[in-house]
């Protein structure tokens, strides 16, 4: 267990420091509340029954969709500003998509499910297992849309930040339903600003990521995998040939216009972002 978790963790029953774990449970010396472990991971809340665990995928600056690549590059640029002894909480860390950008005891991965890559399991809208003002950075990368009580979560994370600390967010917008049945919301830039304001955070950066050619590809994939098999055979053959032609033209279009760009959503005359990158900063 990482030293940062031992130093910062609080008992969910009485808010006393938990201290060193011993044996098969992590027991509070003050009130006797015992946290169970699952494969060595402390469970502050039980995993949700409706969640379907997902497999690990390799992530990086050249891997995955253009949106995922943009997420990696965005976060990588922010890591450079992290203090050498900074404490980072990766909320909804899942299979460790961004863990490769961090090293040492100061990086804590949290999720509601005990994936092998996480340090603790906790639903922060139900239990807050840390004292206020203890993190330099908190990550919320492709997670907010999966939280039913998004505003409540942002408020909790704001309390956990040190003064001057930053909440770094990536959230999709024009994206299909994914990780069903725990895909709950899409947020505009206006909603994101308000979420930060209501939690007492300043919006230090808010940018949209735009890739119009990717939207074309999403449309043809939808037809190919959900509509094509429903058509009569004669139409199916012609539709497949048409889709192949469109995909070829779209690949050429991607080569001409590039693989996406970031811009201020307020400056775009026809804003249709794949998603947003946000940095909220706690005053101080």
C-alpha positions as CSV (number, residue, x, y, z in Angstrom):
1,X,0.0,0.0,0.0
2,X,1.3,3.4,-0.9
3,X,2.5,5.7,1.8
4,X,0.4,8.6,0.6
5,X,-2.8,6.5,1.1
6,X,-1.7,5.5,4.6
7,X,-0.9,9.1,5.5
8,X,-4.1,10.7,4.1
9,X,-6.9,8.1,4.6
10,X,-9.6,8.7,7.1
11,X,-12.0,6.3,8.7
12,X,-15.4,6.6,6.9
13,X,-17.2,6.1,10.2
14,X,-15.5,8.6,12.5
15,X,-13.1,10.6,10.3
16,X,-10.1,9.7,12.4
17,X,-6.8,8.9,10.6
18,X,-6.7,5.1,9.8
19,X,-3.0,4.7,10.2
20,X,-1.2,1.5,9.3
21,X,-3.3,-1.5,8.1
22,X,-2.8,-4.8,9.9
23,X,-4.1,-8.2,9.0
24,X,-6.9,-8.8,6.6
25,X,-8.8,-5.6,7.3
26,X,-7.9,-1.9,7.8
27,X,-9.3,-1.2,11.2
28,X,-9.7,2.2,12.8
29,X,-8.0,2.4,16.2
30,X,-10.4,5.0,17.4
31,X,-13.8,3.5,16.6
32,X,-13.0,-0.1,15.5
33,X,-14.6,0.3,12.0
34,X,-13.0,-2.3,9.7
35,X,-12.5,-1.9,6.0
36,X,-12.3,-5.1,4.0
37,X,-9.7,-5.7,1.3
38,X,-10.2,-7.2,-2.1
39,X,-6.9,-8.6,-3.6
40,X,-5.1,-6.1,-1.4
41,X,-7.2,-3.1,-2.3
42,X,-9.1,-1.4,0.5
43,X,-12.9,-1.1,-0.1
44,X,-14.3,2.1,1.3
45,X,-17.6,1.4,-0.5
46,X,-18.8,-1.8,-2.1
47,X,-18.5,-2.0,-5.9
48,X,-21.8,-1.1,-7.8
49,X,-23.6,-4.2,-8.9
50,X,-24.7,-2.7,-12.3
51,X,-21.2,-1.9,-13.4
52,X,-19.7,-4.1,-16.1
53,X,-15.9,-4.2,-15.7
54,X,-13.9,-3.4,-18.9
55,X,-10.7,-4.8,-20.2
56,X,-7.4,-3.0,-20.2
57,X,-6.3,-1.1,-23.3
58,X,-3.0,0.4,-24.0
59,X,-3.1,4.2,-24.1
60,X,-0.6,6.8,-25.3
61,X,-0.1,9.9,-27.5
62,X,-0.5,7.8,-30.7
63,X,-3.0,5.2,-29.5
64,X,-6.7,5.0,-29.6
65,X,-9.1,7.6,-31.1
66,X,-8.1,11.1,-31.8
67,X,-10.1,12.2,-28.7
68,X,-8.1,9.7,-26.6
69,X,-4.8,10.9,-28.1
70,X,-5.8,14.5,-27.4
71,X,-6.6,13.5,-23.7
72,X,-3.1,12.0,-23.3
73,X,-1.3,15.0,-24.8
74,X,-3.4,17.5,-22.7
75,X,-2.7,15.7,-19.4
76,X,1.0,15.2,-20.3
77,X,1.3,19.0,-20.7
78,X,-0.2,19.5,-17.3
79,X,2.1,17.0,-15.5
80,X,5.1,19.2,-16.3
81,X,3.7,21.8,-13.9
82,X,3.2,19.3,-11.0
83,X,5.5,20.0,-7.9
84,X,8.1,17.3,-7.5
85,X,6.5,16.2,-4.2
86,X,2.9,16.8,-5.5
87,X,0.1,14.5,-4.4
88,X,-2.2,13.4,-7.2
89,X,-5.6,11.7,-7.0
90,X,-6.8,10.0,-10.2
91,X,-10.6,9.6,-9.7
92,X,-12.2,6.9,-11.9
93,X,-8.7,5.7,-12.8
94,X,-10.1,2.4,-14.1
95,X,-7.4,0.3,-15.9
96,X,-4.7,2.9,-15.4
97,X,-5.1,4.8,-18.7
98,X,-2.9,7.7,-17.5
99,X,-0.8,6.0,-14.8
100,X,2.2,5.9,-17.2
101,X,2.4,9.7,-16.9
102,X,3.1,9.4,-13.1
103,X,5.5,7.7,-10.8
104,X,6.2,7.4,-7.1
105,X,4.2,7.2,-4.0
106,X,2.3,10.5,-4.6
107,X,0.0,9.1,-7.3
108,X,-3.2,7.5,-5.9
109,X,-5.6,5.7,-8.3
110,X,-9.2,5.6,-7.1
111,X,-12.2,3.9,-8.7
112,X,-15.6,2.5,-7.7
113,X,-14.5,-1.0,-8.9
114,X,-11.4,-2.9,-7.7
115,X,-9.5,-3.0,-10.9
116,X,-5.9,-4.3,-10.4
117,X,-4.5,-0.9,-11.2
118,X,-6.3,1.1,-8.4
119,X,-5.1,1.8,-4.9
120,X,-8.5,2.1,-3.3
121,X,-12.2,1.6,-4.1
122,X,-14.6,4.4,-3.1
123,X,-17.7,6.2,-4.4
124,X,-16.8,9.8,-3.5
125,X,-20.5,10.8,-3.7
126,X,-21.1,8.5,-0.7
127,X,-17.9,8.5,1.3
128,X,-15.0,11.0,1.5
129,X,-12.0,9.0,2.8
130,X,-9.5,12.0,2.9
131,X,-9.1,15.1,4.9
132,X,-9.8,18.4,3.2
133,X,-7.1,20.3,1.2
134,X,-4.6,17.4,0.8
135,X,-4.2,17.1,-3.0
136,X,-2.2,19.2,-5.4
137,X,-4.0,17.8,-8.5
138,X,-7.1,15.7,-9.0
139,X,-7.8,14.0,-12.3
140,X,-11.2,13.4,-13.7
141,X,-10.5,12.0,-17.1
142,X,-13.5,10.6,-19.1
143,X,-15.3,10.0,-15.8
144,X,-17.8,12.8,-15.2
145,X,-20.3,11.5,-17.7
146,X,-20.5,8.2,-15.7
147,X,-21.4,10.0,-12.5
148,X,-25.1,10.5,-11.9
149,X,-24.5,13.2,-9.2
150,X,-21.8,15.1,-11.2
151,X,-22.3,18.4,-9.3
152,X,-22.0,16.6,-5.9
153,X,-18.7,14.9,-7.0
154,X,-17.2,18.2,-8.2
155,X,-18.0,19.8,-4.8
156,X,-16.3,16.9,-3.0
157,X,-13.2,17.2,-5.2
158,X,-13.1,21.0,-4.6
159,X,-12.9,20.4,-0.9
160,X,-10.0,17.9,-1.3
161,X,-7.9,20.3,-3.3
162,X,-5.2,22.4,-1.6
163,X,-5.5,26.1,-2.1
164,X,-4.1,26.7,-5.6
165,X,-4.6,23.1,-6.5
166,X,-6.1,22.1,-9.8
167,X,-8.9,19.7,-10.9
168,X,-8.0,18.5,-14.4
169,X,-11.0,17.2,-16.4
170,X,-11.6,15.5,-19.8
171,X,-15.2,14.9,-20.6
172,X,-16.7,13.7,-24.0
173,X,-19.6,15.5,-25.7
174,X,-20.4,14.1,-29.2
175,X,-19.8,10.5,-28.3
176,X,-22.1,7.4,-28.4
177,X,-23.4,5.8,-25.3
178,X,-20.6,3.7,-23.7
179,X,-20.1,1.6,-20.6
180,X,-23.8,1.1,-20.4
181,X,-25.7,1.2,-18.1
182,X,-23.5,3.8,-16.3
183,X,-23.4,6.5,-19.0
184,X,-25.5,9.3,-17.6
185,X,-24.8,12.8,-19.1
186,X,-23.2,15.1,-21.6
187,X,-22.0,18.5,-20.6
188,X,-21.7,21.7,-22.7
189,X,-19.0,24.3,-21.9
190,X,-21.7,26.4,-20.2
191,X,-22.6,23.6,-17.8
192,X,-18.9,22.9,-17.1
193,X,-18.2,26.5,-16.1
194,X,-21.3,26.5,-13.9
195,X,-20.3,23.3,-12.2
196,X,-16.9,24.8,-11.3
197,X,-18.4,28.1,-10.1
198,X,-20.9,26.4,-7.9
199,X,-18.1,24.4,-6.3
200,X,-16.0,27.6,-5.6
201,X,-13.5,26.8,-8.4
202,X,-12.1,29.2,-11.0
203,X,-12.0,28.0,-14.6
204,X,-8.3,28.4,-15.6
205,X,-8.8,26.7,-19.0
206,X,-11.7,25.4,-21.0
207,X,-11.1,24.1,-24.5
208,X,-13.0,22.0,-27.0
209,X,-11.5,19.3,-29.1
210,X,-12.8,19.3,-32.6
211,X,-12.4,16.6,-35.3
212,X,-15.2,16.9,-37.9
213,X,-13.8,14.0,-39.9
214,X,-14.1,11.7,-36.9
215,X,-17.8,12.6,-36.7
216,X,-18.2,11.4,-40.3
217,X,-16.5,8.1,-39.3
218,X,-18.7,7.7,-36.3
219,X,-21.7,8.0,-38.6
220,X,-20.6,5.4,-41.1
221,X,-19.6,3.0,-38.3
222,X,-23.1,3.4,-36.9
223,X,-24.7,2.5,-40.2
224,X,-22.2,-0.4,-40.8
225,X,-22.7,-2.1,-37.4
226,X,-26.3,-1.3,-36.5
227,X,-28.2,-0.7,-39.8
228,X,-26.5,-2.7,-42.4
229,X,-27.6,-6.2,-41.2
230,X,-31.3,-5.0,-41.1
231,X,-31.4,-4.2,-44.8
232,X,-32.4,-6.7,-47.6
233,X,-29.5,-8.3,-49.4
234,X,-29.7,-6.1,-52.5
235,X,-29.6,-2.9,-50.5
236,X,-26.9,-4.3,-48.2
237,X,-24.4,-4.9,-50.9
238,X,-24.9,-1.4,-52.4
239,X,-24.8,0.2,-48.9
240,X,-21.6,-1.6,-48.0
241,X,-20.0,-0.3,-51.2
242,X,-21.2,3.2,-50.5
243,X,-19.8,3.0,-46.9
244,X,-16.4,1.8,-48.2
245,X,-16.3,4.7,-50.6
246,X,-17.2,7.2,-47.9
247,X,-14.7,5.8,-45.5
248,X,-12.0,6.0,-48.2
249,X,-12.9,9.6,-48.8
250,X,-13.0,10.4,-45.1
251,X,-9.5,8.9,-44.6
252,X,-8.3,11.3,-47.4
253,X,-10.2,14.1,-45.7
254,X,-8.5,13.4,-42.4
255,X,-5.1,13.5,-44.1
256,X,-6.0,16.9,-45.6
257,X,-7.5,18.6,-42.5
258,X,-5.5,16.9,-39.8
259,X,-6.5,14.7,-36.9
260,X,-8.4,17.3,-34.8
261,X,-7.6,20.5,-33.1
262,X,-8.3,22.3,-29.8
263,X,-10.0,25.7,-29.7
264,X,-12.1,27.9,-27.4
265,X,-15.7,26.8,-27.7
266,X,-16.8,30.5,-27.5
267,X,-14.7,31.3,-30.5
268,X,-16.1,28.5,-32.7
269,X,-18.9,29.6,-35.0
270,X,-20.4,26.1,-35.3
271,X,-19.2,24.3,-32.1
272,X,-19.5,20.6,-32.4
273,X,-16.7,19.2,-30.1
274,X,-15.9,15.6,-29.5
275,X,-15.3,16.7,-25.9
276,X,-13.8,19.3,-23.6
277,X,-10.6,19.7,-21.6
278,X,-11.0,21.8,-18.4
279,X,-8.7,23.0,-15.6
280,X,-10.5,24.2,-12.5
281,X,-8.3,26.0,-9.9
282,X,-9.0,26.4,-6.2
283,X,-8.5,30.0,-5.2
284,X,-5.7,30.6,-2.8
